[in-house]
Amino acid sequence: MIADEQTLARLMVSSQQGDKQAYTVLLTEVQLWLERFYRRRCPPHQINDLVQEVLLAVHNKRATFDPQRPFLPWLAAIARYRWVDHLRKVYRNAEDALEDYDAPEDSEEEVVLARLSLERLFVQIPEKQSQVIEMVKIEGLSIREAADRSGQTESAVKVNIHRGLKKLSALIEKAE
């Protein structure tokens, strides 16, 4: 049988004063009360986790209990806050699951279209510029590696990249 308000309050006061036996009885009674509280509010497989969370909260917050005030409203407030947090977490996980469900499959189509657009732009700038832009900005080579592959000096590679990107930018702005 679940203890009444006065008994729970008396057990809590004794617990605050260091009575371990009273604290054990209090936690047992609180657990029974919480199971009843959550039985009407959530699915059976979630009750135990919620009860454990509240028991931990009661343990951590036991010093905040004021013996001049009723115990059950204090406990109910903690239980309600944990329940709301639990609902937020459950609904957030449900939203995440829905977002993943409707996610498009990976496709190479965008990559191919981007590459075709880039090729169309590259034919409109000098070959030396498009060549070093490709090597440095797309393939990820260093300036030195691009200079070695293209036969240009490092300074020429930098200048060609700068001028090429400037022309590409102008072409894109003009197209828009």
N, C-alpha and C positions, 0 to 999 in steps of 0.2 A: 504494500500500500504506500502511496506517495504521501510524504509528510505535509502538514499544513504550513501556512505562512509563519506562524509564531515559532514552530519547531525549526523550520529552515533558517529563520533569522537568528535564533539562538545558536544553532549549529555554526552558522557563519561567524558570529561574534566569538565563539569558542575557538574556531579555526584561526581567526585573526590573532587570538591570544596565544596560539601555539599548540593547541590540543590536537594531536595527530589523529586520535581515534574519532573525534568529532568531525575532523576534515574528511576522513574516509567515509563516514556515514553521509556527510553532506554531499560529497561527490556521487555516491551511489544514488541518493535521492534525486539529485539534480539530473543525473543521467536518465532515470526513469521519467522524470517530468519532461525532459527534452525529447525523448523518444515519442511521447504522446503529442507534444507540440508539433514535431515535424511529420508525424504520421499523417496528419491532415493537410500538409502543405507540399510534400514532395514524394517522388517515387521511392519505394522501399530500398532500392540499392544505393540511394544517396544519403539515407538517414544516418548511418553509422559515421560516415565522414563528417557530416555536419555536427553531430553530437560531440565527436572528438575535438573538432575545432572550437566549439563553445566551451567545452571543459578546459581546454588550454587557455582560452580567453578568461574564463572565471578564475583560473589559477593565477594568471598574470595580473588580473585586475582586482583581485580580492582585497587589496589594501584600499581601493577606492570605495568600497561599500561603506555606507553610513548607517550605523546601527539605529539611528533615530528614524530611518525611513524603511518602508517595507522591502522585503527581499525579492519577492516574485516579480514586481515590475522592473527591478534592476536586472534580474536574470532574463526576463522576457525581452528587454531592450537589447541585451547582448545577443540573444538568440535571433532576434529579428534582423539586427545588423549583419550577422553572419549569413543569414538566409538570403538577404538582399545581395550581398557580395557573391554568394554562391549562384544565384540566378543570373547575375551579370556575367559571371564566368561561363555558365552553361550557354547562355544566348550568344556570347561572343564566339564560343567554339562552334556553335551551330552556324553562325554567319560565315566563319572561316571555312567551314566545310562546304557551304553553298558556293562561296566564291571559287573554291578549287574545282567544284563539280562543273561549273560552266566555263572553265578556263579553256581557251582555244589550244588546239594541238600545235606543237612546234612545227613550223613550216619554213622551208628554204626559199619560198616565194619572195618574201621581202628582201632577202639577201640578194637574190638574182636581179630583182627590179632595181635595187640600189646600185648594183654593179653595172647594170646597163645604163643607168642614168649617169653614173660616173664616167663610163667610157664615152658617152656622147659629149660630155663636158671636156674630157681630156683631148679630144680631136680638135677642139677650138683653141687650144693653147700650144705653144712650141713643145716639141717632143722632149727636149732636155728638161723642161719644167715638169711635165707630166710624169716623166720617168723617175725623177728624184722625189717628187711628191708621193708617188706610189711606193717607192722603197722606204722612205722615212715615215710617212704618216699612216700608211696602210699596212706594210709588212713589218714595221717597227725596227728597221735598221737604224744604226747610229749614223751621224753625219759622215764620220770617217769611213764606215762600211759602204755607204752610198757613194762616196767619192771614189773609193777603190773600184766598185762595180761599174760606175758610169764613166770613169776616166776623167772626171772633173776634179778640180781642187775643192777643198772643204769650203772655202769662201764662195766659190761659184755655186756649190750645192745649196748653201744657205740663201744666197741671192735668188737662185732659181726657185727655191721653195717659196720664198717670200713673194716674189713677183707672180708666180703661178697661182698661189692661193688668192692673191689680190685680184687677179683676172677671173678666177673661178667665182669668187664672191660677186664681182661685178656682173658676170654672166647670169648668175642665179637671181640677183636683184632685178636685172633687166627682164628676165623671164616672168617674174612675178608681176 
